[in-house]
Amino acid sequence: MTIRRVLDRYYEGLSSDPKPTGVKYRTFFVETDTNVAYVTYDGDTWVEVDSGLLGNVAILEHHKHSRSRVYPQDIEAVATLIAGTPADTFGDWIEIIPEDTVGFKYEVVGLVVETANAATTYLIQLGFSLAAGTDPVTSQVMGERRVLLPTPASKSTELLRFFSQNCPANAKLWGRLKSASGNADQLGVSVVVIRHIEITNPIAMLTTWPWAV
């Protein structure tokens, strides 16, 4: 195979091909038959790139382009979250995704508010658990969003971008709600999830919530 220049600082070739010389600083060369990558810092000397690093970069690329999936798939269904009373009190945890539904690790990237029965400020919290009928514990809280909603929910407010920790495969997803009104207000919600692939050296999540370390 003849060495092929793919980009300004990226070449491809076989492991048997002599690597180019006189190239730019931090140029990469990938052996297409072995998938081993090399980098040069002086334009002539090539060193192998850590395969773990390449694998982690591939994972990040996957997350960036992972396909989004919506739950529930039934277009007529939502999960109804109910605020507690008095104001600023969480209601019960409500199932959003049943146990043993998502067969891979996943994370929530979007929260869709489809119905709202009161115009007030809401705080929505998501969590997961691994056993049926078991509410999330503090370390299983995935994230939360606060939003002031009109009624009915409008197009400008219904889709909330969500940043969450990942859940194990087959985990149950829960949600709970509190509001500012002091009433048992209700939101009908669905979620957008993506597949999560773990890197080789993940940083452990805090087991506390929200501020203690």
KELO-588049 format. One line per 2 residues: number of its first residue (from 1); their letters; for each residue x, y, z of N, C-alpha, C. Coordinates in nm, 3 decimals, decimal comma, always signed. Example, Ala and Ser with C-alpha at 12.3 -4.5 7.8 and 13.67 -1.06 7.14 Angstrom:
1> AS> +1,319/-0,569/+0,780/+1,230/-0,450/+0,780/+1,320/-0,330/+0,780  +1,285/-0,225/+0,708/+1,367/-0,106/+0,714/+1,290/+0,003/+0,787 .
***
This chain:
1> MT> +0,084/-0,120/+0,000/+0,000/+0,000/+0,000/+0,087/+0,124/+0,000  +0,052/+0,222/-0,082/+0,121/+0,350/-0,081/+0,067/+0,435/+0,032 .
3> IR> +0,159/+0,499/+0,104/+0,115/+0,585/+0,213/+0,021/+0,693/+0,159  -0,087/+0,715/+0,232/-0,187/+0,811/+0,189/-0,196/+0,927/+0,288 .
5> RV> -0,186/+1,048/+0,238/-0,203/+1,166/+0,322/-0,352/+1,200/+0,325  -0,414/+1,181/+0,442/-0,558/+1,201/+0,455/-0,590/+1,347/+0,489 .
7> LD> -0,516/+1,401/+0,584/-0,531/+1,540/+0,625/-0,392/+1,603/+0,634  -0,388/+1,730/+0,670/-0,262/+1,801/+0,678/-0,163/+1,732/+0,771 .
9> RY> -0,212/+1,680/+0,883/-0,123/+1,615/+0,981/-0,169/+1,473/+1,011  -0,218/+1,405/+0,911/-0,268/+1,269/+0,933/-0,240/+1,184/+0,809 .
11> YE> -0,167/+1,073/+0,830/-0,132/+0,981/+0,723/-0,182/+0,841/+0,757  -0,205/+0,762/+0,654/-0,239/+0,621/+0,670/-0,148/+0,536/+0,582 .
13> GL> -0,121/+0,414/+0,628/-0,040/+0,320/+0,551/-0,039/+0,186/+0,621  +0,034/+0,090/+0,567/+0,049/-0,041/+0,629/+0,164/-0,039/+0,727 .
15> SS> +0,166/-0,140/+0,814/+0,275/-0,150/+0,912/+0,410/-0,172/+0,843  +0,408/-0,226/+0,722/+0,532/-0,252/+0,648/+0,582/-0,129/+0,572 .
17> DP> +0,499/-0,026/+0,563/+0,538/+0,094/+0,490/+0,633/+0,180/+0,573  +0,737/+0,238/+0,511/+0,823/+0,332/+0,584/+0,744/+0,459/+0,614 .
19> KP> +0,756/+0,506/+0,736/+0,681/+0,625/+0,775/+0,745/+0,750/+0,715  +0,664/+0,849/+0,683/+0,717/+0,970/+0,618/+0,810/+1,048/+0,710 .
21> TG> +0,895/+1,128/+0,652/+0,986/+1,214/+0,728/+0,968/+1,358/+0,681  +1,019/+1,450/+0,763/+1,009/+1,590/+0,728/+0,868/+1,645/+0,735 .
23> VK> +0,785/+1,583/+0,819/+0,646/+1,628/+0,831/+0,633/+1,728/+0,946  +0,515/+1,781/+0,964/+0,491/+1,883/+1,065/+0,486/+1,825/+1,206 .
25> YR> +0,509/+1,911/+1,303/+0,498/+1,877/+1,445/+0,360/+1,819/+1,475  +0,357/+1,711/+1,551/+0,236/+1,643/+1,593/+0,154/+1,594/+1,474 .
27> TF> +0,222/+1,532/+1,381/+0,154/+1,462/+1,272/+0,129/+1,318/+1,316  +0,015/+1,262/+1,274/-0,021/+1,126/+1,312/-0,012/+1,032/+1,192 .
29> FV> +0,022/+0,907/+1,222/+0,027/+0,803/+1,120/-0,046/+0,681/+1,177  -0,143/+0,627/+1,103/-0,219/+0,509/+1,147/-0,191/+0,394/+1,053 .
31> ET> -0,152/+0,280/+1,111/-0,134/+0,158/+1,033/-0,271/+0,094/+1,014  -0,320/+0,092/+0,892/-0,456/+0,047/+0,868/-0,473/-0,104/+0,887 .
33> DT> -0,364/-0,179/+0,882/-0,377/-0,324/+0,901/-0,368/-0,365/+1,047  -0,316/-0,277/+1,133/-0,304/-0,310/+1,276/-0,383/-0,215/+1,366 .
35> NV> -0,428/-0,103/+1,309/-0,496/+0,003/+1,385/-0,409/+0,065/+1,494  -0,277/+0,051/+1,480/-0,185/+0,116/+1,572/-0,155/+0,255/+1,520 .
37> AY> -0,154/+0,352/+1,611/-0,131/+0,492/+1,572/+0,003/+0,540/+1,626  +0,067/+0,629/+1,551/+0,194/+0,688/+1,590/+0,184/+0,840/+1,577 .
39> VT> +0,269/+0,909/+1,652/+0,276/+1,055/+1,643/+0,422/+1,096/+1,639  +0,451/+1,206/+1,570/+0,588/+1,259/+1,568/+0,588/+1,400/+1,623 .
41> YD> +0,692/+1,430/+1,703/+0,705/+1,564/+1,760/+0,821/+1,642/+1,698  +0,904/+1,572/+1,619/+1,015/+1,641/+1,552/+1,008/+1,629/+1,401 .
43> GD> +0,904/+1,565/+1,349/+0,887/+1,551/+1,205/+0,948/+1,428/+1,145  +1,031/+1,355/+1,224/+1,100/+1,238/+1,169/+1,089/+1,114/+1,258 .
45> TW> +1,084/+1,132/+1,391/+1,082/+1,020/+1,485/+0,939/+0,990/+1,527  +0,901/+0,864/+1,511/+0,762/+0,827/+1,539/+0,751/+0,746/+1,668 .
47> VE> +0,654/+0,779/+1,753/+0,631/+0,704/+1,877/+0,485/+0,657/+1,878  +0,464/+0,539/+1,934/+0,329/+0,482/+1,937/+0,240/+0,560/+2,034 .
49> VD> +0,119/+0,584/+1,991/+0,020/+0,651/+2,075/-0,044/+0,549/+2,166  -0,065/+0,587/+2,292/-0,128/+0,499/+2,389/-0,264/+0,453/+2,336 .
51> SG> -0,283/+0,320/+2,327/-0,408/+0,268/+2,273/-0,527/+0,301/+2,363  -0,502/+0,310/+2,494/-0,609/+0,347/+2,586/-0,659/+0,487/+2,559 .
53> LL> -0,568/+0,577/+2,528/-0,607/+0,714/+2,495/-0,693/+0,716/+2,370  -0,651/+0,640/+2,267/-0,730/+0,634/+2,145/-0,869/+0,577/+2,171 .
55> GN> -0,874/+0,475/+2,255/-1,004/+0,416/+2,288/-1,095/+0,515/+2,359  -1,038/+0,594/+2,450/-1,118/+0,693/+2,522/-1,164/+0,805/+2,429 .
57> VA> -1,079/+0,843/+2,335/-1,121/+0,944/+2,237/-1,237/+0,889/+2,153  -1,231/+0,761/+2,119/-1,339/+0,699/+2,042/-1,469/+0,699/+2,121 .
59> IL> -1,459/+0,677/+2,253/-1,578/+0,680/+2,339/-1,639/+0,819/+2,341  -1,554/+0,920/+2,353/-1,604/+1,057/+2,353/-1,672/+1,089/+2,220 .
61> EH> -1,614/+1,040/+2,110/-1,675/+1,062/+1,979/-1,810/+0,992/+1,971  -1,819/+0,873/+2,030/-1,946/+0,801/+2,031/-2,052/+0,878/+2,107 .
63> HK> -2,015/+0,932/+2,223/-2,112/+1,009/+2,302/-2,161/+1,131/+2,225  -2,071/+1,193/+2,150/-2,109/+1,313/+2,075/-2,210/+1,279/+1,967 .
65> HS> -2,200/+1,160/+1,911/-2,285/+1,123/+1,798/-2,378/+1,005/+1,830  -2,396/+0,976/+1,958/-2,484/+0,866/+1,996/-2,628/+0,898/+1,957 .
67> RS> -2,701/+0,798/+1,912/-2,840/+0,819/+1,872/-2,927/+0,843/+1,994  -3,016/+0,939/+1,984/-3,108/+0,966/+2,094/-3,228/+0,873/+2,086 .
69> RV> -3,275/+0,832/+2,203/-3,390/+0,744/+2,213/-3,490/+0,807/+2,310  -3,616/+0,796/+2,281/-3,720/+0,859/+2,361/-3,797/+0,753/+2,439 .
71> YP> -3,826/+0,786/+2,567/-3,915/+0,700/+2,645/-4,018/+0,787/+2,715  -4,147/+0,749/+2,709/-4,200/+0,627/+2,647/-4,211/+0,638/+2,496 .
73> QD> -4,207/+0,522/+2,431/-4,226/+0,516/+2,287/-4,373/+0,533/+2,249  -4,462/+0,497/+2,340/-4,605/+0,517/+2,319/-4,634/+0,666/+2,318 .
75> IE> -4,674/+0,721/+2,204/-4,690/+0,864/+2,188/-4,800/+0,921/+2,276  -4,890/+0,837/+2,326/-5,000/+0,884/+2,409/-4,968/+0,875/+2,558 .
77> AV> -4,850/+0,827/+2,592/-4,816/+0,805/+2,733/-4,714/+0,906/+2,782  -4,724/+0,943/+2,909/-4,624/+1,023/+2,979/-4,612/+0,969/+3,120 .
79> AT> -4,503/+1,007/+3,188/-4,492/+0,980/+3,331/-4,541/+1,105/+3,404  -4,635/+1,089/+3,496/-4,694/+1,203/+3,566/-4,627/+1,220/+3,701 .
81> LI> -4,549/+1,328/+3,714/-4,483/+1,361/+3,839/-4,573/+1,454/+3,920  -4,581/+1,433/+4,050/-4,672/+1,509/+4,136/-4,592/+1,575/+4,248 .
83> AG> -4,603/+1,705/+4,261/-4,531/+1,778/+4,365/-4,589/+1,748/+4,503  -4,503/+1,758/+4,604/-4,549/+1,742/+4,741/-4,605/+1,874/+4,795 .
85> TP> -4,665/+1,866/+4,912/-4,715/+1,985/+4,981/-4,658/+1,985/+5,123  -4,629/+2,104/+5,181/-4,647/+2,238/+5,125/-4,546/+2,268/+5,014 .
87> AD> -4,535/+2,397/+4,977/-4,443/+2,438/+4,871/-4,300/+2,394/+4,903  -4,221/+2,369/+4,797/-4,081/+2,331/+4,810/-4,063/+2,196/+4,879 .
89> TF> -4,158/+2,107/+4,854/-4,153/+1,973/+4,911/-4,161/+1,871/+4,797  -4,069/+1,778/+4,793/-4,073/+1,676/+4,689/-4,192/+1,582/+4,710 .
91> GD> -4,255/+1,546/+4,599/-4,352/+1,438/+4,602/-4,282/+1,304/+4,595  -4,359/+1,198/+4,580/-4,302/+1,063/+4,574/-4,223/+1,044/+4,444 .
93> WI> -4,128/+0,950/+4,449/-4,060/+0,907/+4,328/-4,159/+0,833/+4,239  -4,161/+0,869/+4,111/-4,252/+0,808/+4,013/-4,170/+0,740/+3,904 .
95> EI> -4,209/+0,620/+3,868/-4,138/+0,546/+3,763/-4,152/+0,617/+3,628  -4,039/+0,634/+3,560/-4,040/+0,686/+3,423/-4,005/+0,575/+3,323 .
97> IP> -3,894/+0,505/+3,348/-3,856/+0,389/+3,266/-3,855/+0,266/+3,355  -3,933/+0,163/+3,323/-3,935/+0,043/+3,407/-3,802/-0,030/+3,409 .
99> ED> -3,784/-0,108/+3,512/-3,666/-0,195/+3,524/-3,661/-0,292/+3,406  -3,539/-0,328/+3,364/-3,515/-0,424/+3,256/-3,570/-0,378/+3,121 .
101> TV> -3,574/-0,248/+3,099/-3,620/-0,194/+2,970/-3,503/-0,157/+2,881  -3,406/-0,085/+2,936/-3,289/-0,040/+2,859/-3,174/-0,137/+2,887 .
103> GF> -3,137/-0,213/+2,786/-3,041/-0,321/+2,806/-2,896/-0,280/+2,799  -2,868/-0,149/+2,806/-2,730/-0,101/+2,805/-2,720/+0,018/+2,902 .
105> KY> -2,597/+0,051/+2,942/-2,579/+0,169/+3,026/-2,631/+0,291/+2,950  -2,697/+0,381/+3,023/-2,754/+0,497/+2,953/-2,747/+0,620/+3,041 .
107> EV> -2,763/+0,736/+2,977/-2,771/+0,862/+3,048/-2,882/+0,946/+2,988  -2,940/+1,032/+3,070/-3,048/+1,118/+3,025/-2,988/+1,249/+2,974 .
109> VG> -3,024/+1,287/+2,852/-2,973/+1,411/+2,793/-3,084/+1,512/+2,768  -3,209/+1,469/+2,782/-3,320/+1,561/+2,760/-3,440/+1,523/+2,844 .
111> LV> -3,509/+1,623/+2,894/-3,630/+1,604/+2,973/-3,740/+1,686/+2,904  -3,846/+1,618/+2,861/-3,952/+1,685/+2,787/-4,074/+1,701/+2,877 .
113> VE> -4,113/+1,826/+2,902/-4,235/+1,854/+2,977/-4,348/+1,867/+2,876  -4,438/+1,772/+2,875/-4,545/+1,770/+2,775/-4,674/+1,833/+2,827 .
115> TA> -4,697/+1,822/+2,958/-4,817/+1,884/+3,017/-4,780/+1,946/+3,151  -4,846/+2,056/+3,184/-4,830/+2,122/+3,314/-4,966/+2,174/+3,356 .
117> NA> -5,008/+2,146/+3,479/-5,142/+2,188/+3,519/-5,143/+2,320/+3,597  -5,024/+2,379/+3,620/-5,019/+2,506/+3,692/-4,900/+2,587/+3,644 .
119> AT> -4,917/+2,717/+3,635/-4,808/+2,807/+3,598/-4,732/+2,845/+3,724  -4,618/+2,781/+3,744/-4,538/+2,805/+3,863/-4,396/+2,757/+3,839 .
121> TY> -4,311/+2,767/+3,940/-4,173/+2,720/+3,929/-4,165/+2,576/+3,979  -4,096/+2,492/+3,902/-4,082/+2,351/+3,934/-3,935/+2,314/+3,947 .
123> LI> -3,907/+2,216/+4,031/-3,776/+2,152/+4,035/-3,799/+2,003/+4,012  -3,736/+1,952/+3,906/-3,753/+1,812/+3,866/-3,622/+1,738/+3,892 .
125> QL> -3,630/+1,628/+3,962/-3,511/+1,549/+3,995/-3,528/+1,409/+3,939  -3,419/+1,355/+3,884/-3,418/+1,219/+3,831/-3,321/+1,132/+3,911 .
127> GF> -3,353/+1,005/+3,920/-3,265/+0,910/+3,988/-3,289/+0,770/+3,933  -3,205/+0,676/+3,973/-3,222/+0,538/+3,926/-3,214/+0,442/+4,044 .
129> SL> -3,263/+0,322/+4,023/-3,246/+0,215/+4,121/-3,234/+0,084/+4,046  -3,184/-0,016/+4,115/-3,158/-0,145/+4,052/-3,256/-0,253/+4,094 .
131> AA> -3,338/-0,226/+4,194/-3,434/-0,325/+4,243/-3,575/-0,270/+4,231  -3,666/-0,352/+4,185/-3,804/-0,309/+4,167/-3,862/-0,261/+4,300 .
133> GT> -3,932/-0,147/+4,297/-3,996/-0,095/+4,417/-3,903/-0,024/+4,512  -3,774/-0,008/+4,475/-3,677/+0,057/+4,562/-3,649/+0,197/+4,510 .
135> DP> -3,680/+0,299/+4,592/-3,653/+0,436/+4,551/-3,504/+0,463/+4,540  -3,465/+0,559/+4,457/-3,323/+0,596/+4,450/-3,273/+0,647/+4,586 .
137> VT> -3,150/+0,611/+4,618/-3,085/+0,668/+4,737/-3,003/+0,788/+4,692  -2,943/+0,859/+4,787/-2,873/+0,984/+4,755/-2,769/+0,966/+4,646 .
139> SQ> -2,692/+0,858/+4,652/-2,586/+0,837/+4,553/-2,641/+0,802/+4,416  -2,772/+0,777/+4,404/-2,832/+0,740/+4,276/-2,910/+0,856/+4,213 .
141> VM> -2,905/+0,974/+4,276/-2,964/+1,092/+4,214/-2,880/+1,128/+4,092  -2,943/+1,139/+3,976/-2,871/+1,159/+3,850/-2,853/+1,305/+3,812 .
143> GE> -2,946/+1,388/+3,854/-2,940/+1,528/+3,817/-3,075/+1,592/+3,835  -3,082/+1,723/+3,814/-3,208/+1,794/+3,833/-3,211/+1,920/+3,747 .
145> RR> -3,332/+1,969/+3,724/-3,354/+2,093/+3,651/-3,463/+2,174/+3,721  -3,446/+2,306/+3,717/-3,547/+2,397/+3,769/-3,598/+2,480/+3,653 .
147> VL> -3,731/+2,504/+3,650/-3,789/+2,576/+3,537/-3,919/+2,644/+3,579  -3,941/+2,764/+3,527/-4,068/+2,834/+3,544/-4,152/+2,805/+3,421 .
149> LP> -4,266/+2,738/+3,440/-4,348/+2,694/+3,328/-4,481/+2,768/+3,323  -4,524/+2,803/+3,202/-4,661/+2,851/+3,183/-4,753/+2,730/+3,174 .
151> TP> -4,879/+2,752/+3,161/-4,972/+2,643/+3,134/-5,066/+2,686/+3,022  -5,074/+2,613/+2,913/-5,002/+2,487/+2,889/-4,854/+2,510/+2,863 .
153> AS> -4,775/+2,403/+2,876/-4,631/+2,412/+2,848/-4,612/+2,457/+2,704  -4,519/+2,549/+2,683/-4,498/+2,604/+2,549/-4,378/+2,539/+2,482 .
155> KS> -4,366/+2,559/+2,352/-4,255/+2,501/+2,277/-4,121/+2,554/+2,325  -4,118/+2,675/+2,379/-3,991/+2,734/+2,422/-3,942/+2,678/+2,555 .
157> TE> -4,030/+2,608/+2,627/-3,991/+2,560/+2,761/-4,005/+2,410/+2,778  -4,066/+2,340/+2,683/-4,098/+2,200/+2,711/-3,976/+2,108/+2,707 .
159> LL> -3,875/+2,138/+2,622/-3,757/+2,051/+2,612/-3,644/+2,109/+2,695  -3,603/+2,039/+2,798/-3,497/+2,084/+2,887/-3,374/+1,998/+2,864 .
161> RF> -3,262/+2,061/+2,831/-3,137/+1,987/+2,820/-3,099/+1,938/+2,959  -3,051/+1,814/+2,967/-3,027/+1,753/+3,097/-2,886/+1,696/+3,102 .
163> FS> -2,816/+1,720/+3,211/-2,683/+1,665/+3,233/-2,693/+1,565/+3,347  -2,660/+1,440/+3,321/-2,681/+1,337/+3,422/-2,563/+1,243/+3,431 .
165> QN> -2,553/+1,178/+3,546/-2,460/+1,066/+3,554/-2,525/+0,950/+3,480  -2,448/+0,845/+3,455/-2,502/+0,732/+3,382/-2,570/+0,633/+3,475 .
167> CP> -2,661/+0,554/+3,419/-2,726/+0,446/+3,494/-2,674/+0,312/+3,444  -2,673/+0,212/+3,531/-2,638/+0,077/+3,486/-2,743/+0,024/+3,388 .
169> AN> -2,703/-0,073/+3,309/-2,799/-0,138/+3,219/-2,914/-0,195/+3,299  -3,033/-0,186/+3,244/-3,156/-0,241/+3,303/-3,203/-0,169/+3,428 .
171> AK> -3,140/-0,055/+3,462/-3,181/+0,020/+3,580/-3,316/+0,087/+3,556  -3,392/+0,104/+3,664/-3,519/+0,177/+3,657/-3,491/+0,326/+3,673 .
173> LW> -3,556/+0,407/+3,590/-3,543/+0,552/+3,600/-3,665/+0,609/+3,669  -3,637/+0,697/+3,768/-3,743/+0,760/+3,846/-3,736/+0,911/+3,831 .
175> GR> -3,847/+0,976/+3,862/-3,849/+1,122/+3,869/-3,933/+1,166/+3,988  -3,900/+1,282/+4,043/-3,985/+1,341/+4,146/-3,986/+1,491/+4,129 .
177> LK> -4,082/+1,556/+4,194/-4,113/+1,695/+4,162/-4,146/+1,774/+4,287  -4,102/+1,902/+4,288/-4,156/+1,996/+4,385/-4,187/+2,126/+4,313 .
179> SA> -4,278/+2,204/+4,371/-4,320/+2,328/+4,306/-4,329/+2,440/+4,408  -4,344/+2,561/+4,356/-4,349/+2,679/+4,442/-4,489/+2,715/+4,486 .
181> SG> -4,590/+2,652/+4,431/-4,728/+2,696/+4,455/-4,784/+2,649/+4,589  -4,731/+2,538/+4,640/-4,787/+2,480/+4,762/-4,895/+2,378/+4,734 .
183> NA> -4,926/+2,356/+4,605/-5,027/+2,258/+4,566/-4,961/+2,132/+4,511  -5,041/+2,028/+4,495/-4,991/+1,902/+4,439/-4,992/+1,912/+4,286 .
185> DQ> -4,910/+2,005/+4,234/-4,905/+2,029/+4,090/-4,850/+1,906/+4,017  -4,886/+1,895/+3,889/-4,848/+1,778/+3,811/-4,782/+1,818/+3,680 .
187> LG> -4,679/+1,742/+3,643/-4,614/+1,754/+3,513/-4,618/+1,617/+3,444  -4,653/+1,617/+3,316/-4,641/+1,497/+3,235/-4,511/+1,504/+3,158 .
189> VS> -4,422/+1,406/+3,178/-4,288/+1,415/+3,120/-4,252/+1,289/+3,042  -4,160/+1,307/+2,948/-4,089/+1,197/+2,883/-3,942/+1,231/+2,885 .
191> VV> -3,856/+1,137/+2,849/-3,712/+1,160/+2,856/-3,645/+1,120/+2,726  -3,528/+1,181/+2,703/-3,442/+1,147/+2,589/-3,313/+1,088/+2,648 .
193> VI> -3,276/+0,967/+2,605/-3,158/+0,901/+2,660/-3,063/+0,865/+2,546  -2,935/+0,848/+2,581/-2,835/+0,797/+2,488/-2,759/+0,685/+2,556 .
195> RH> -2,697/+0,603/+2,475/-2,613/+0,494/+2,526/-2,487/+0,552/+2,590  -2,446/+0,494/+2,702/-2,324/+0,538/+2,770/-2,221/+0,428/+2,764 .
197> IE> -2,099/+0,462/+2,720/-1,986/+0,368/+2,721/-1,881/+0,426/+2,814  -1,832/+0,346/+2,906/-1,740/+0,394/+3,009/-1,597/+0,403/+2,955 .
199> IT> -1,526/+0,507/+2,999/-1,385/+0,518/+2,965/-1,304/+0,426/+3,055  -1,173/+0,418/+3,032/-1,091/+0,321/+3,106/-1,061/+0,365/+3,249 .
201> NP> -1,065/+0,495/+3,275/-1,031/+0,543/+3,410/-1,132/+0,648/+3,457  -1,259/+0,608/+3,475/-1,361/+0,706/+3,512/-1,338/+0,763/+3,652 .
203> IA> -1,376/+0,888/+3,671/-1,372/+0,951/+3,803/-1,501/+0,915/+3,875  -1,489/+0,866/+3,996/-1,606/+0,822/+4,071/-1,699/+0,940/+4,101 .
205> ML> -1,828/+0,918/+4,087/-1,926/+1,019/+4,122/-1,929/+1,039/+4,273  -1,962/+1,160/+4,317/-1,982/+1,183/+4,459/-2,104/+1,103/+4,505 .
207> TT> -2,098/+1,050/+4,625/-2,212/+0,975/+4,680/-2,306/+1,067/+4,756  -2,269/+1,195/+4,771/-2,352/+1,291/+4,842/-2,432/+1,375/+4,742 .
209> WP> -2,532/+1,450/+4,795/-2,614/+1,537/+4,709/-2,677/+1,645/+4,795  -2,680/+1,772/+4,753/-2,616/+1,818/+4,629/-2,476/+1,874/+4,648 .
211> WA> -2,441/+1,928/+4,771/-2,319/+2,008/+4,779/-2,206/+1,945/+4,860  -2,235/+1,856/+4,950/-2,130/+1,801/+5,036/-2,038/+1,711/+4,955 .
213> V> -1,911/+1,700/+4,999/-1,813/+1,613/+4,933/-1,764/+1,507/+5,030 .
***
